[in-house]
Amino acid sequence: MSYEMTGPVTETTIPDGRVLVDGRPHMRDGQGKLVPLTLIRAQDQLQDEVVRRIIGFAVPLSDQVARFKAHTFDDISGFEALLAQEYEARIGGPRGNKTLMSYDGLYKVTVQVADAIAFGPELQIAKGLVDECLNEWAASARDEIKAIVTRAFNTDKEGQINRAAIFMLLRLDITDPRWLRGMAAIRDAMKIVGSKTYVRCYRRAAFDGPWEAITIDLAKA
């Protein structure tokens, strides 16, 4: 198992954006127009340099992470192939979720498969049935149920349904027939449109210590 991603991340050379016109340096603006360098503010030139320098490091780092991901899946697949050959079985559950642990229990790698879910038109039927229930219950309906319903059917700025609130609705123990029909409509509305596989790495200082995620996500670093 060899990894071709060792060593420090190097900087990729990003073009400086300068264009010579009649021997004079220009830069293109956001509309593609050539602007003489002498007319571009110093802070705008400095900002341009900072961005290009960051991107110069980001590109090889992204490539390195992509190679790491490919090597990781290759290594896990190779290990599974050996197990399958020896035991005629595979690790993990039917959905592909699995955990590999180091012998000393200090390191582990988890593979999780998450479905991408979209909601069909049945969701509007569900909303109508749930609204009927809330309108009839009125004052007797608990505030937390009203809040969950509001979150579930209100879309965010990107027009996406609040999936977490939808799943919370499905867990509520309510026996009103209309509510139950509404929950059935939600389940019918749920369509699996794809899936993503996530690899997460963890470590801990002692075999009974808490797990610490090894951060690869820039937003969580």
C-alpha positions in Angstrom: 0.0 0.0 0.0 1.9 3.1 -1.2 0.8 6.7 -1.0 2.1 9.2 -3.4 1.1 12.2 -1.3 3.8 12.5 1.3 5.9 15.6 1.9 4.9 19.3 2.1 2.3 20.8 -0.2 4.0 22.8 -2.9 2.7 25.9 -4.6 1.3 25.8 -8.1 2.3 28.7 -10.3 -0.8 30.7 -11.0 -0.6 33.2 -13.9 -0.2 36.8 -12.6 -3.0 38.1 -14.8 -0.8 40.7 -16.4 -1.1 41.3 -20.2 1.3 43.5 -22.1 -0.3 45.9 -24.6 2.2 48.0 -26.5 4.7 47.2 -23.8 2.4 48.4 -21.0 1.0 46.0 -18.4 -2.7 45.6 -18.2 -5.1 43.4 -16.3 -8.6 42.2 -17.3 -11.5 43.3 -15.1 -14.5 41.2 -14.2 -16.0 41.9 -17.7 -12.9 40.9 -19.6 -11.9 44.4 -20.4 -8.2 45.3 -20.4 -7.3 48.0 -17.8 -3.9 49.6 -17.6 -2.1 48.6 -14.4 -1.5 52.3 -13.6 -5.3 52.8 -13.3 -5.8 49.8 -10.9 -5.8 50.7 -7.2 -2.9 49.4 -5.1 -5.2 47.5 -2.8 -6.9 45.8 -5.7 -3.6 44.7 -7.0 -2.6 43.4 -3.6 -5.9 41.6 -3.2 -5.3 40.0 -6.6 -1.9 38.8 -5.5 -3.2 37.4 -2.2 -6.0 35.5 -4.0 -3.6 34.0 -6.6 -1.2 33.0 -3.9 -3.9 31.2 -1.9 -5.2 29.4 -5.0 -1.6 28.4 -5.8 -1.6 26.4 -2.6 -5.2 25.3 -2.8 -4.9 23.6 -6.2 -2.2 21.1 -5.2 -3.8 20.5 -1.8 -7.1 19.6 -3.5 -5.2 17.2 -5.8 -3.5 15.7 -2.7 -6.8 15.1 -0.9 -8.2 13.6 -4.1 -5.2 11.2 -4.3 -5.7 10.4 -0.6 -9.4 9.5 -1.1 -8.5 7.3 -4.1 -5.8 5.5 -2.2 -8.1 5.0 0.8 -10.8 3.4 -1.2 -8.2 1.2 -3.0 -6.7 0.1 0.3 -10.1 -0.8 1.8 -11.2 -2.5 -1.3 -8.0 -4.6 -1.4 -8.4 -5.5 2.3 -12.1 -6.6 1.6 -11.0 -8.6 -1.4 -8.5 -10.6 0.8 -11.3 -11.2 3.4 -13.7 -12.3 0.7 -11.1 -14.7 -0.7 -10.4 -16.2 2.7 -13.8 -16.2 4.4 -16.2 -15.7 1.5 -17.7 -12.8 3.4 -17.3 -9.0 3.5 -17.1 -6.5 6.3 -19.8 -4.0 7.0 -23.6 -3.9 6.7 -25.7 -4.3 3.6 -25.6 -0.5 2.9 -21.8 -0.5 2.8 -21.2 1.1 6.2 -18.1 -0.3 7.9 -15.4 0.4 10.5 -11.8 -0.6 10.4 -9.7 -0.5 13.6 -6.0 -0.6 14.3 -4.9 -3.5 16.5 -4.1 -1.3 19.5 -7.6 0.4 19.3 -6.1 3.9 18.9 -7.0 4.5 15.3 -10.1 3.8 13.2 -11.5 4.5 9.8 -15.2 4.5 9.1 -17.0 4.4 5.8 -20.5 5.6 5.7 -23.0 5.7 2.8 -25.6 8.4 3.0 -28.6 8.5 0.7 -29.5 11.7 -1.2 -33.3 12.1 -0.7 -35.7 14.2 -2.8 -39.4 14.8 -2.0 -42.1 14.4 -4.5 -45.6 16.0 -4.8 -47.0 13.8 -2.1 -45.3 16.2 0.4 -48.0 18.8 -0.4 -50.7 16.3 0.4 -49.0 15.6 3.7 -48.8 19.3 4.5 -52.6 19.6 3.9 -53.4 16.8 6.2 -51.0 18.0 8.9 -52.5 21.5 8.7 -56.0 20.0 9.1 -54.8 18.4 12.3 -53.2 21.6 13.7 -56.2 23.8 12.8 -58.6 21.4 14.6 -56.4 20.9 17.6 -55.7 24.7 17.8 -55.0 25.6 21.4 -54.5 22.0 22.5 -51.6 21.4 20.1 -48.2 21.6 21.8 -46.0 24.5 20.8 -43.1 22.2 20.0 -45.2 20.3 17.5 -46.3 23.5 15.8 -42.6 24.6 15.6 -41.5 21.3 14.1 -44.3 21.5 11.5 -43.3 25.1 10.6 -39.7 24.1 10.2 -40.5 21.0 8.2 -42.6 22.6 5.5 -40.8 26.0 5.3 -38.1 26.0 2.6 -34.8 27.7 3.1 -33.1 30.3 0.9 -32.1 27.6 -1.6 -35.7 26.2 -1.7 -34.7 23.1 0.2 -37.0 21.3 2.5 -35.8 20.9 6.2 -35.1 17.2 6.1 -34.2 17.0 9.8 -37.6 18.5 10.8 -39.4 16.1 8.3 -37.8 13.1 10.0 -38.7 14.5 13.4 -42.4 14.6 12.3 -42.2 10.9 11.4 -41.0 10.1 14.9 -43.9 11.8 16.7 -46.3 9.4 18.4 -49.7 10.8 17.2 -52.5 8.5 16.3 -55.0 10.8 14.6 -55.9 9.0 11.3 -55.3 12.2 9.2 -51.9 12.6 10.8 -51.1 9.0 10.1 -52.2 9.4 6.4 -50.0 12.6 6.3 -47.0 10.6 7.6 -47.7 7.9 5.0 -47.7 10.6 2.3 -44.3 11.9 3.5 -42.9 8.4 3.3 -44.3 8.0 -0.2 -42.8 11.4 -1.2 -39.3 10.4 -0.2 -37.3 9.3 -3.3 -33.6 8.1 -3.1 -31.9 10.0 -6.0 -28.4 8.9 -5.3 -25.9 8.3 -2.5 -22.5 9.6 -1.3 -19.8 7.6 0.5 -17.9 9.3 3.3 -14.6 8.3 4.8 -13.8 9.6 8.3 -10.6 9.0 10.3 -10.3 9.1 14.1 -7.6 8.7 16.7 -7.4 8.6 20.5 -4.6 8.8 23.1 -5.7 5.6 25.0 -7.8 2.6 24.2 -10.6 3.8 26.6 -10.2 7.5 25.6 -12.5 9.7 23.6 -12.2 9.6 19.8 -10.9 12.7 18.0 -11.7 13.3 14.4 -8.7 13.8 12.1 -9.8 16.9 10.2 -9.6 17.0 6.5 -12.5 19.4 5.9 -11.1 23.0 5.6 -14.2 24.4 7.2 -13.6 22.4 10.3 -9.8 22.6 10.5 
